[in-house]
Amino acid sequence: MKKFLLLGLVVCVLAACTSKSTIFRAPDESKVTQRKDLTLPPDYKLRPPKEAEKK
């Protein structure tokens, strides 16, 4: 019984190791596109009003 359990564990570990290499592939360099640079809005430093100023 222990031999079957150990064999099953080994099979699961080996199956997990081999399937991981097919998921994480390097991207195709010819299909990679560049995105525009991120920009901040013009009022980025504008802070919300304080409680005393709201009244």
Backbone hydrogen bonds, N-H to C=O, Kabsch-Sander energy under -0.5 kcal/mol:
donor,donor_aa,acceptor,acceptor_aa,energy
5,L,1,M,-1.8
6,L,2,K,-2.5
7,L,3,K,-2.4
8,G,4,F,-2.5
9,L,5,L,-2.2
10,V,6,L,-2.3
11,V,7,L,-2.3
12,C,8,G,-2.2
13,V,9,L,-2.3
14,L,10,V,-2.4
15,A,11,V,-2.3
16,A,12,C,-2.1
17,C,13,V,-2.0
18,T,14,L,-1.9
19,S,15,A,-1.8
20,K,16,A,-1.2
21,S,17,C,-0.8
22,T,18,T,-0.5
22,T,19,S,-0.5
23,I,19,S,-0.8
23,I,20,K,-0.5
24,F,20,K,-1.7
25,R,23,I,-1.2
29,E,27,P,-0.5
31,K,28,D,-1.4
32,V,28,D,-0.7
44,Y,41,P,-1.3
46,L,43,D,-1.0
54,K,50,K,-1.0
55,K,51,E,-0.7
